[in-house]
Amino acid sequence: MSAYNTIDEILDFAIASEQGAVDLYSRLADNSRNSEIRDIFIQFAKEEMGHKAKLLKIKSEGIFEGRPSTVTDLKISDFMSEVEPTPNMDYRDALIFAMSNEKAAFRLYSSLAEQAPNEALKNIFHSLAQEEARHKLRFEVEYDEFVLRDN
């Protein structure tokens, strides 16, 4: 990721990243043979669409609001190997994949916050980073409850 010169360049990059996540989760849902996993990926895609909509609104209205908070990190995904998505992936692998993606999105928004040209936009990206952290936490809790406890 390179440095950006304008707010619009930063927002365009973030919007494209969210669209990439929407496309990825939608493709995984379309290719999944397990209806439960398909529904999970559809939900992930909808959440990423919400992020994209928020960024588009910020770009069109020029209003930068957001208050970053700190989200607990269970660090479950820190000790897992990467999972490649497959049409036959099980619930465990879907959760691992999702945790990894959310962690990458958190890092992306944290990096964009560092490059933000003003405090308001910096707060927006910190807020989005924490939203991704909340998603990751949700998947970690789910993993802890339904995968680790079963073993």
OpenMM code with the backbone's topology and positions (N, CA, C; nanometers):
from openmm import Vec3, app, unit

residues = "MET SER ALA TYR ASN THR ILE ASP GLU ILE LEU ASP PHE ALA ILE ALA SER GLU GLN GLY ALA VAL ASP LEU TYR SER ARG LEU ALA ASP ASN SER ARG ASN SER GLU ILE ARG ASP ILE PHE ILE GLN PHE ALA LYS GLU GLU MET GLY HIS LYS ALA LYS LEU LEU LYS ILE LYS SER GLU GLY ILE PHE GLU GLY ARG PRO SER THR VAL THR ASP LEU LYS ILE SER ASP PHE MET SER GLU VAL GLU PRO THR PRO ASN MET ASP TYR ARG ASP ALA LEU ILE PHE ALA MET SER ASN GLU LYS ALA ALA PHE ARG LEU TYR SER SER LEU ALA GLU GLN ALA PRO ASN GLU ALA LEU LYS ASN ILE PHE HIS SER LEU ALA GLN GLU GLU ALA ARG HIS LYS LEU ARG PHE GLU VAL GLU TYR ASP GLU PHE VAL LEU ARG ASP ASN".split()
positions = [
    Vec3(0.0847, -0.1168, 0.0000),
    Vec3(0.0000, 0.0000, 0.0000),
    Vec3(0.0893, 0.1231, 0.0000),
    Vec3(0.0600, 0.2143, -0.0884),
    Vec3(0.1416, 0.3347, -0.0995),
    Vec3(0.0766, 0.4496, -0.0243),
    Vec3(0.1522, 0.5589, -0.0125),
    Vec3(0.0995, 0.6781, 0.0524),
    Vec3(-0.0041, 0.7431, -0.0391),
    Vec3(-0.0995, 0.8080, 0.0226),
    Vec3(-0.2056, 0.8733, -0.0527),
    Vec3(-0.1935, 1.0233, -0.0358),
    Vec3(-0.2295, 1.0964, -0.1403),
    Vec3(-0.2151, 1.2411, -0.1390),
    Vec3(-0.3432, 1.3143, -0.1001),
    Vec3(-0.4572, 1.2503, -0.1171),
    Vec3(-0.5836, 1.3181, -0.0875),
    Vec3(-0.6755, 1.2259, -0.0074),
    Vec3(-0.7730, 1.2882, 0.0545),
    Vec3(-0.8738, 1.2130, 0.1282),
    Vec3(-0.9495, 1.1204, 0.0330),
    Vec3(-0.9820, 1.1719, -0.0861),
    Vec3(-1.0546, 1.0901, -0.1835),
    Vec3(-0.9755, 0.9658, -0.2228),
    Vec3(-0.8435, 0.9768, -0.2369),
    Vec3(-0.7616, 0.8598, -0.2707),
    Vec3(-0.7682, 0.7554, -0.1590),
    Vec3(-0.7626, 0.8009, -0.0358),
    Vec3(-0.7707, 0.7086, 0.0784),
    Vec3(-0.9077, 0.6413, 0.0809),
    Vec3(-1.0125, 0.7221, 0.0647),
    Vec3(-1.1479, 0.6668, 0.0679),
    Vec3(-1.1717, 0.5722, -0.0490),
    Vec3(-1.1224, 0.6084, -0.1679),
    Vec3(-1.1384, 0.5205, -0.2841),
    Vec3(-1.0712, 0.3855, -0.2605),
    Vec3(-0.9527, 0.3879, -0.2012),
    Vec3(-0.8832, 0.2633, -0.1712),
    Vec3(-0.9633, 0.1798, -0.0716),
    Vec3(-1.0138, 0.2438, 0.0335),
    Vec3(-1.0911, 0.1716, 0.1352),
    Vec3(-1.2209, 0.1172, 0.0759),
    Vec3(-1.2867, 0.1953, -0.0089),
    Vec3(-1.4102, 0.1507, -0.0737),
    Vec3(-1.3825, 0.0304, -0.1630),
    Vec3(-1.2745, 0.0370, -0.2399),
    Vec3(-1.2375, -0.0761, -0.3268),
    Vec3(-1.2048, -0.1998, -0.2431),
    Vec3(-1.1411, -0.1812, -0.1300),
    Vec3(-1.1093, -0.2946, -0.0418),
    Vec3(-1.2351, -0.3592, 0.0125),
    Vec3(-1.3320, -0.2770, 0.0517),
    Vec3(-1.4593, -0.3317, 0.1006),
    Vec3(-1.5321, -0.4051, -0.0117),
    Vec3(-1.5296, -0.3485, -0.1331),
    Vec3(-1.5939, -0.4167, -0.2457),
    Vec3(-1.5246, -0.5496, -0.2728),
    Vec3(-1.3934, -0.5526, -0.2593),
    Vec3(-1.3198, -0.6776, -0.2752),
    Vec3(-1.3651, -0.7826, -0.1742),
    Vec3(-1.3896, -0.7387, -0.0505),
    Vec3(-1.4378, -0.8313, 0.0529),
    Vec3(-1.5796, -0.8784, 0.0217),
    Vec3(-1.6645, -0.7871, -0.0260),
    Vec3(-1.8011, -0.8252, -0.0660),
    Vec3(-1.7944, -0.9306, -0.1752),
    Vec3(-1.7116, -0.9047, -0.2758),
    Vec3(-1.6983, -0.9982, -0.3879),
    Vec3(-1.6467, -1.1339, -0.3416),
    Vec3(-1.5466, -1.1323, -0.2542),
    Vec3(-1.4887, -1.2573, -0.2047),
    Vec3(-1.5931, -1.3385, -0.1289),
    Vec3(-1.6605, -1.2775, -0.0325),
    Vec3(-1.7586, -1.3512, 0.0463),
    Vec3(-1.8760, -1.3970, -0.0394),
    Vec3(-1.9152, -1.3150, -0.1362),
    Vec3(-2.0250, -1.3544, -0.2264),
    Vec3(-1.9844, -1.4742, -0.3114),
    Vec3(-1.8625, -1.4712, -0.3608),
    Vec3(-1.8125, -1.5831, -0.4415),
    Vec3(-1.8035, -1.7104, -0.3573),
    Vec3(-1.7568, -1.6963, -0.2342),
    Vec3(-1.7490, -1.8130, -0.1459),
    Vec3(-1.8888, -1.8679, -0.1163),
    Vec3(-1.9844, -1.7787, -0.0969),
    Vec3(-2.1228, -1.8234, -0.0736),
    Vec3(-2.1755, -1.8971, -0.1953),
    Vec3(-2.1518, -1.8424, -0.3135),
    Vec3(-2.2000, -1.9054, -0.4370),
    Vec3(-2.1386, -2.0433, -0.4586),
    Vec3(-2.0135, -2.0598, -0.4164),
    Vec3(-1.9425, -2.1853, -0.4407),
    Vec3(-1.9582, -2.2875, -0.3286),
    Vec3(-2.0148, -2.2457, -0.2171),
    Vec3(-2.0263, -2.3357, -0.1029),
    Vec3(-2.1335, -2.4415, -0.1261),
    Vec3(-2.1004, -2.5633, -0.0920),
    Vec3(-2.1957, -2.6738, -0.1038),
    Vec3(-2.2737, -2.6957, 0.0248),
    Vec3(-2.2296, -2.6295, 0.1308),
    Vec3(-2.2933, -2.6414, 0.2607),
    Vec3(-2.3814, -2.5178, 0.2814),
    Vec3(-2.5112, -2.5365, 0.2973),
    Vec3(-2.6035, -2.4227, 0.3069),
    Vec3(-2.5767, -2.3371, 0.4308),
    Vec3(-2.5337, -2.3967, 0.5394),
    Vec3(-2.5034, -2.3218, 0.6603),
    Vec3(-2.3842, -2.2287, 0.6369),
    Vec3(-2.2804, -2.2815, 0.5729),
    Vec3(-2.1619, -2.2018, 0.5425),
    Vec3(-2.1981, -2.0936, 0.4405),
    Vec3(-2.2815, -2.1282, 0.3421),
    Vec3(-2.3252, -2.0297, 0.2422),
    Vec3(-2.3934, -1.9121, 0.3127),
    Vec3(-2.4817, -1.9404, 0.4071),
    Vec3(-2.5514, -1.8344, 0.4801),
    Vec3(-2.4541, -1.7470, 0.5593),
    Vec3(-2.3527, -1.8082, 0.6168),
    Vec3(-2.2514, -1.7323, 0.6914),
    Vec3(-2.1791, -1.6364, 0.5976),
    Vec3(-2.1380, -1.6858, 0.4811),
    Vec3(-2.0668, -1.6001, 0.3869),
    Vec3(-2.1578, -1.4897, 0.3326),
    Vec3(-2.2840, -1.5176, 0.3148),
    Vec3(-2.3785, -1.4132, 0.2714),
    Vec3(-2.3859, -1.3041, 0.3775),
    Vec3(-2.3903, -1.3436, 0.5043),
    Vec3(-2.3927, -1.2459, 0.6131),
    Vec3(-2.2646, -1.1632, 0.6147),
    Vec3(-2.1498, -1.2283, 0.5952),
    Vec3(-2.0228, -1.1549, 0.5896),
    Vec3(-2.0267, -1.0515, 0.4774),
    Vec3(-2.0757, -1.0903, 0.3620),
    Vec3(-2.0832, -0.9991, 0.2469),
    Vec3(-2.1708, -0.8789, 0.2805),
    Vec3(-2.2832, -0.9017, 0.3476),
    Vec3(-2.3726, -0.7919, 0.3846),
    Vec3(-2.3037, -0.6948, 0.4806),
    Vec3(-2.2275, -0.7479, 0.5739),
    Vec3(-2.1563, -0.6615, 0.6680),
    Vec3(-2.0539, -0.5747, 0.5943),
    Vec3(-1.9840, -0.6340, 0.4991),
    Vec3(-1.8854, -0.5577, 0.4224),
    Vec3(-1.9543, -0.4540, 0.3339),
    Vec3(-2.0744, -0.4849, 0.2834),
    Vec3(-2.1519, -0.3859, 0.2073),
    Vec3(-2.1860, -0.2663, 0.2958),
    Vec3(-2.2137, -0.2931, 0.4214),
    Vec3(-2.2414, -0.1856, 0.5159),
    Vec3(-2.1210, -0.0950, 0.5357),
    Vec3(-2.0038, -0.1547, 0.5430),
    Vec3(-1.8815, -0.0741, 0.5549),
    Vec3(-1.8623, 0.0121, 0.4306),
    Vec3(-1.8832, -0.0487, 0.3147),
    Vec3(-1.8678, 0.0252, 0.1891),
    Vec3(-1.9666, 0.1419, 0.1848),
    Vec3(-2.0903, 0.1179, 0.2241),
    Vec3(-2.1917, 0.2237, 0.2238),
    Vec3(-2.1517, 0.3378, 0.3166),
    Vec3(-2.0969, 0.3031, 0.4311),
    Vec3(-2.0523, 0.4052, 0.5260),
    Vec3(-1.9421, 0.4903, 0.4633),
    Vec3(-1.8475, 0.4271, 0.3962),
    Vec3(-1.7380, 0.4996, 0.3322),
    Vec3(-1.7885, 0.5863, 0.2165),
    Vec3(-1.8827, 0.5342, 0.1391),
    Vec3(-1.9398, 0.6126, 0.0286),
    Vec3(-2.0115, 0.7364, 0.0812),
    Vec3(-2.0801, 0.7201, 0.1925),
    Vec3(-2.1503, 0.8336, 0.2529),
    Vec3(-2.0504, 0.9382, 0.3017),
    Vec3(-1.9444, 0.8920, 0.3628),
    Vec3(-1.8402, 0.9837, 0.4082),
    Vec3(-1.7831, 1.0606, 0.2890),
    Vec3(-1.7570, 0.9893, 0.1814),
    Vec3(-1.6986, 1.0528, 0.0632),
    Vec3(-1.7960, 1.1538, 0.0019),
    Vec3(-1.9226, 1.1185, -0.0118),
    Vec3(-2.0182, 1.2074, -0.0783),
    Vec3(-2.0560, 1.3274, 0.0086),
    Vec3(-2.0642, 1.3075, 0.1393),
    Vec3(-2.1071, 1.4158, 0.2275),
    Vec3(-1.9915, 1.4941, 0.2880),
    Vec3(-1.8724, 1.4334, 0.2858),
    Vec3(-1.7571, 1.5012, 0.3432),
    Vec3(-1.7642, 1.5168, 0.4938),
    Vec3(-1.8463, 1.4346, 0.5560),
    Vec3(-1.8612, 1.4416, 0.7015),
    Vec3(-1.7870, 1.3240, 0.7635),
    Vec3(-1.6934, 1.3555, 0.8489),
    Vec3(-1.6111, 1.2537, 0.9123),
    Vec3(-1.6449, 1.2470, 1.0599),
    Vec3(-1.7266, 1.1510, 1.0951),
    Vec3(-1.7611, 1.1311, 1.2352),
    Vec3(-1.7235, 0.9897, 1.2740),
    Vec3(-1.6890, 0.9742, 1.3935),
    Vec3(-1.6550, 0.8407, 1.4424),
    Vec3(-1.5723, 0.8523, 1.5675),
    Vec3(-1.5988, 0.7663, 1.6586),
    Vec3(-1.5240, 0.7630, 1.7830),
    Vec3(-1.4653, 0.6238, 1.7999),
    Vec3(-1.3356, 0.6147, 1.7855),
    Vec3(-1.2756, 0.4823, 1.8010),
    Vec3(-1.2865, 0.4327, 1.9445),
    Vec3(-1.3029, 0.3053, 1.9567),
    Vec3(-1.3028, 0.2405, 2.0870),
    Vec3(-1.2057, 0.1237, 2.0762),
    Vec3(-1.1817, 0.0601, 2.1866),
    Vec3(-1.0900, -0.0533, 2.1847),
    Vec3(-1.1698, -0.1815, 2.2054),
    Vec3(-1.1409, -0.2800, 2.1214),
    Vec3(-1.2094, -0.4084, 2.1266),
    Vec3(-1.1111, -0.5141, 2.1758),
    Vec3(-1.1582, -0.5999, 2.2620),
    Vec3(-1.0754, -0.7090, 2.3132),
    Vec3(-1.0354, -0.8020, 2.1998),
    Vec3(-0.9136, -0.8476, 2.2037),
    Vec3(-0.8640, -0.9430, 2.1052),
    Vec3(-0.8316, -1.0730, 2.1780),
    Vec3(-0.9067, -1.1781, 2.1482),
    Vec3(-0.8811, -1.3076, 2.2117),
    Vec3(-0.7560, -1.3743, 2.1563),
    Vec3(-0.7085, -1.3268, 2.0421),
    Vec3(-0.5860, -1.3748, 1.9772),
    Vec3(-0.5922, -1.5219, 1.9375),
    Vec3(-0.7122, -1.5767, 1.9265),
    Vec3(-0.7266, -1.7163, 1.8860),
    Vec3(-0.6682, -1.7372, 1.7472),
    Vec3(-0.6962, -1.6446, 1.6581),
    Vec3(-0.6495, -1.6610, 1.5197),
    Vec3(-0.4988, -1.6430, 1.5067),
    Vec3(-0.4350, -1.5852, 1.6074),
    Vec3(-0.2900, -1.5652, 1.6007),
    Vec3(-0.2130, -1.6972, 1.5994),
    Vec3(-0.2773, -1.8026, 1.6411),
    Vec3(-0.2101, -1.9314, 1.6531),
    Vec3(-0.2612, -2.0348, 1.5541),
    Vec3(-0.3227, -1.9873, 1.4470),
    Vec3(-0.3808, -2.0785, 1.3486),
    Vec3(-0.3134, -2.0632, 1.2143),
    Vec3(-0.3122, -2.1705, 1.1417),
    Vec3(-0.2609, -2.1684, 1.0058),
    Vec3(-0.3668, -2.1084, 0.9147),
    Vec3(-0.3205, -2.0492, 0.8064),
    Vec3(-0.4129, -1.9941, 0.7069),
    Vec3(-0.4986, -2.1067, 0.6487),
    Vec3(-0.6215, -2.0739, 0.6163),
    Vec3(-0.7138, -2.1688, 0.5558),
    Vec3(-0.7512, -2.1152, 0.4184),
    Vec3(-0.7389, -2.1995, 0.3198),
    Vec3(-0.7816, -2.1641, 0.1846),
    Vec3(-0.9289, -2.2025, 0.1706),
    Vec3(-1.0098, -2.1103, 0.1213),
    Vec3(-1.1521, -2.1431, 0.1059),
    Vec3(-1.1752, -2.2472, -0.0023),
    Vec3(-1.2644, -2.3399, 0.0270),
    Vec3(-1.3014, -2.4443, -0.0692),
    Vec3(-1.4526, -2.4604, -0.0673),
    Vec3(-1.5096, -2.5156, -0.1721),
    Vec3(-1.6552, -2.5373, -0.1734),
    Vec3(-1.7026, -2.6308, -0.0624),
    Vec3(-1.6129, -2.7171, -0.0135),
    Vec3(-1.6511, -2.8141, 0.0894),
    Vec3(-1.6035, -2.7760, 0.2290),
    Vec3(-1.5648, -2.6512, 0.2481),
    Vec3(-1.5090, -2.6159, 0.3788),
    Vec3(-1.6130, -2.6344, 0.4885),
    Vec3(-1.5656, -2.6729, 0.6053),
    Vec3(-1.6556, -2.6920, 0.7185),
    Vec3(-1.6644, -2.5625, 0.7997),
    Vec3(-1.7463, -2.5660, 0.9028),
    Vec3(-1.7713, -2.4476, 0.9843),
    Vec3(-1.6435, -2.3968, 1.0498),
    Vec3(-1.5625, -2.4873, 1.1005),
    Vec3(-1.4351, -2.4521, 1.1642),
    Vec3(-1.3478, -2.3740, 1.0682),
    Vec3(-1.3299, -2.4251, 0.9468),
    Vec3(-1.2444, -2.3578, 0.8493),
    Vec3(-1.3036, -2.2246, 0.8049),
    Vec3(-1.4350, -2.2171, 0.7936),
    Vec3(-1.4994, -2.0908, 0.7574),
    Vec3(-1.4719, -1.9848, 0.8643),
    Vec3(-1.4778, -2.0243, 0.9910),
    Vec3(-1.4490, -1.9304, 1.0995),
    Vec3(-1.3029, -1.8872, 1.0979),
    Vec3(-1.2126, -1.9800, 1.0754),
    Vec3(-1.0700, -1.9461, 1.0688),
    Vec3(-1.0440, -1.8499, 0.9536),
    Vec3(-1.1025, -1.8792, 0.8394),
    Vec3(-1.0868, -1.7921, 0.7228),
    Vec3(-1.1407, -1.6520, 0.7533),
    Vec3(-1.2577, -1.6453, 0.8138),
    Vec3(-1.3193, -1.5162, 0.8459),
    Vec3(-1.2346, -1.4386, 0.9469),
    Vec3(-1.1831, -1.5065, 1.0484),
    Vec3(-1.0972, -1.4390, 1.1463),
    Vec3(-0.9752, -1.3783, 1.0787),
    Vec3(-0.9156, -1.4532, 0.9891),
    Vec3(-0.7976, -1.4055, 0.9174),
    Vec3(-0.8302, -1.2838, 0.8317),
    Vec3(-0.9434, -1.2877, 0.7627),
    Vec3(-0.9841, -1.1739, 0.6792),
    Vec3(-1.0121, -1.0500, 0.7627),
    Vec3(-1.0787, -1.0668, 0.8745),
    Vec3(-1.1108, -0.9531, 0.9601),
    Vec3(-0.9837, -0.8942, 1.0207),
    Vec3(-0.8896, -0.9797, 1.0534),
    Vec3(-0.7616, -0.9321, 1.1057),
    Vec3(-0.6893, -0.8497, 0.9991),
    Vec3(-0.6913, -0.8951, 0.8748),
    Vec3(-0.6285, -0.8205, 0.7648),
    Vec3(-0.6987, -0.6866, 0.7442),
    Vec3(-0.8318, -0.6853, 0.7539),
    Vec3(-0.9070, -0.5599, 0.7384),
    Vec3(-0.8740, -0.4636, 0.8523),
    Vec3(-0.8601, -0.5168, 0.9730),
    Vec3(-0.8203, -0.4342, 1.0877),
    Vec3(-0.6858, -0.3679, 1.0598),
    Vec3(-0.5918, -0.4451, 1.0111),
    Vec3(-0.4585, -0.3899, 0.9811),
    Vec3(-0.4654, -0.2845, 0.8706),
    Vec3(-0.5475, -0.3097, 0.7698),
    Vec3(-0.5639, -0.2140, 0.6610),
    Vec3(-0.6143, -0.0800, 0.7151),
    Vec3(-0.7225, -0.0820, 0.7920),
    Vec3(-0.7786, 0.0425, 0.8425),
    Vec3(-0.6860, 0.1108, 0.9424),
    Vec3(-0.6123, 0.0334, 1.0180),
    Vec3(-0.5142, 0.0932, 1.1092),
    Vec3(-0.4060, 0.1656, 1.0301),
    Vec3(-0.3623, 0.1050, 0.9209),
    Vec3(-0.2622, 0.1671, 0.8340),
    Vec3(-0.3173, 0.2927, 0.7669),
    Vec3(-0.4422, 0.2863, 0.7196),
    Vec3(-0.5035, 0.4037, 0.6582),
    Vec3(-0.5184, 0.5170, 0.7602),
    Vec3(-0.5462, 0.4826, 0.8850),
    Vec3(-0.5572, 0.5846, 0.9899),
    Vec3(-0.4239, 0.6576, 1.0069),
    Vec3(-0.3146, 0.5826, 0.9969),
    Vec3(-0.1822, 0.6442, 1.0099),
    Vec3(-0.1546, 0.7419, 0.8958),
    Vec3(-0.2131, 0.7170, 0.7794),
    Vec3(-0.1898, 0.8016, 0.6625),
    Vec3(-0.2921, 0.9131, 0.6477),
    Vec3(-0.3949, 0.9133, 0.7299),
    Vec3(-0.5031, 1.0109, 0.7165),
    Vec3(-0.4491, 1.1527, 0.7340),
    Vec3(-0.4940, 1.2442, 0.6492),
    Vec3(-0.4430, 1.3815, 0.6529),
    Vec3(-0.5034, 1.4693, 0.7629),
    Vec3(-0.6073, 1.4198, 0.8293),
    Vec3(-0.6650, 1.4997, 0.9383),
    Vec3(-0.7190, 1.4077, 1.0476),
    Vec3(-0.7426, 1.4668, 1.1623),
    Vec3(-0.7840, 1.3902, 1.2802),
    Vec3(-0.9208, 1.3252, 1.2619),
    Vec3(-1.0112, 1.3936, 1.1942),
    Vec3(-1.1459, 1.3393, 1.1748),
    Vec3(-1.1412, 1.2113, 1.0921),
    Vec3(-1.0671, 1.2136, 0.9826),
    Vec3(-1.0567, 1.0938, 0.8986),
    Vec3(-0.9795, 0.9838, 0.9706),
    Vec3(-0.8794, 1.0234, 1.0453),
    Vec3(-0.8041, 0.9263, 1.1259),
    Vec3(-0.8995, 0.8530, 1.2209),
    Vec3(-0.9920, 0.9274, 1.2830),
    Vec3(-1.0888, 0.8664, 1.3739),
    Vec3(-1.1837, 0.7724, 1.3012),
    Vec3(-1.2232, 0.8093, 1.1788),
    Vec3(-1.3092, 0.7216, 1.0982),
    Vec3(-1.2406, 0.5882, 1.0758),
    Vec3(-1.1149, 0.5925, 1.0322),
    Vec3(-1.0437, 0.4677, 1.0040),
    Vec3(-1.0159, 0.3875, 1.1303),
    Vec3(-0.9888, 0.4559, 1.2404),
    Vec3(-0.9746, 0.3829, 1.3668),
    Vec3(-1.1069, 0.3165, 1.4046),
    Vec3(-1.2177, 0.3864, 1.3813),
    Vec3(-1.3492, 0.3287, 1.4106),
    Vec3(-1.3759, 0.2067, 1.3233),
    Vec3(-1.3438, 0.2183, 1.1947),
    Vec3(-1.3621, 0.1034, 1.1045),
    Vec3(-1.2705, -0.0123, 1.1446),
    Vec3(-1.1491, 0.0189, 1.1864),
    Vec3(-1.0578, -0.0864, 1.2328),
    Vec3(-1.1182, -0.1587, 1.3524),
    Vec3(-1.1763, -0.0837, 1.4439),
    Vec3(-1.2359, -0.1460, 1.5617),
    Vec3(-1.3616, -0.2253, 1.5261),
    Vec3(-1.4330, -0.1807, 1.4232),
    Vec3(-1.5490, -0.2581, 1.3777),
    Vec3(-1.5032, -0.3934, 1.3224),
    Vec3(-1.3940, -0.3914, 1.2481),
    Vec3(-1.3376, -0.5178, 1.1979),
    Vec3(-1.2892, -0.6029, 1.3153),
    Vec3(-1.2326, -0.5398, 1.4158),
    Vec3(-1.1888, -0.6132, 1.5352),
    Vec3(-1.3080, -0.6768, 1.6068),
    Vec3(-1.4214, -0.6061, 1.6092),
    Vec3(-1.5426, -0.6637, 1.6703),
    Vec3(-1.5885, -0.7862, 1.5922),
    Vec3(-1.5810, -0.7797, 1.4581),
    Vec3(-1.6176, -0.8966, 1.3767),
    Vec3(-1.5248, -1.0130, 1.4088),
    Vec3(-1.3965, -0.9853, 1.4136),
    Vec3(-1.2991, -1.0904, 1.4444),
    Vec3(-1.3280, -1.1503, 1.5822),
    Vec3(-1.3575, -1.0643, 1.6794),
    Vec3(-1.3897, -1.1122, 1.8133),
    Vec3(-1.5129, -1.2017, 1.8102),
    Vec3(-1.6141, -1.1616, 1.7330),
    Vec3(-1.7350, -1.2439, 1.7223),
    Vec3(-1.7007, -1.3824, 1.6686),
    Vec3(-1.6151, -1.3889, 1.5670),
    Vec3(-1.5759, -1.5182, 1.5107),
    Vec3(-1.4898, -1.5970, 1.6085),
    Vec3(-1.4055, -1.5270, 1.6852),
    Vec3(-1.3234, -1.5961, 1.7849),
    Vec3(-1.4102, -1.6557, 1.8959),
    Vec3(-1.5092, -1.5816, 1.9400),
    Vec3(-1.6011, -1.6331, 2.0429),
    Vec3(-1.6766, -1.7537, 1.9884),
    Vec3(-1.7238, -1.7400, 1.8654),
    Vec3(-1.7950, -1.8515, 1.8010),
    Vec3(-1.7035, -1.9742, 1.7912),
    Vec3(-1.5800, -1.9524, 1.7519),
    Vec3(-1.4825, -2.0611, 1.7408),
    Vec3(-1.4595, -2.1254, 1.8778),
    Vec3(-1.4430, -2.0409, 1.9788),
    Vec3(-1.4211, -2.0905, 2.1142),
    Vec3(-1.5393, -2.1733, 2.1625),
    Vec3(-1.6603, -2.1273, 2.1371),
    Vec3(-1.7798, -2.1950, 2.1859),
    Vec3(-1.8136, -2.3235, 2.1100),
    Vec3(-1.7935, -2.3222, 1.9771),
    Vec3(-1.8412, -2.4345, 1.8978),
    Vec3(-1.7336, -2.5258, 1.8426),
    Vec3(-1.6085, -2.4833, 1.8483),
    Vec3(-1.5019, -2.5678, 1.7980),
    Vec3(-1.4116, -2.6147, 1.9110),
    Vec3(-1.3582, -2.5203, 1.9866),
    Vec3(-1.2665, -2.5589, 2.0937),
    Vec3(-1.3345, -2.6384, 2.2039),
    Vec3(-1.4566, -2.6038, 2.2367),
    Vec3(-1.5273, -2.6744, 2.3447),
    Vec3(-1.5688, -2.8150, 2.3036),
    Vec3(-1.5834, -2.8378, 2.1718),
    Vec3(-1.6203, -2.9711, 2.1230),
    Vec3(-1.5008, -3.0653, 2.1215),
    Vec3(-1.3812, -3.0098, 2.1349),
    Vec3(-1.2590, -3.0926, 2.1278),
    Vec3(-1.2034, -3.1201, 2.2632),
] * unit.nanometer
topology = app.Topology()
chain = topology.addChain("A")
for resn in residues:
    res = topology.addResidue(resn, chain)
    for name in ("N", "CA", "C"):
        topology.addAtom(name, app.Element.getBySymbol(name[0]), res)
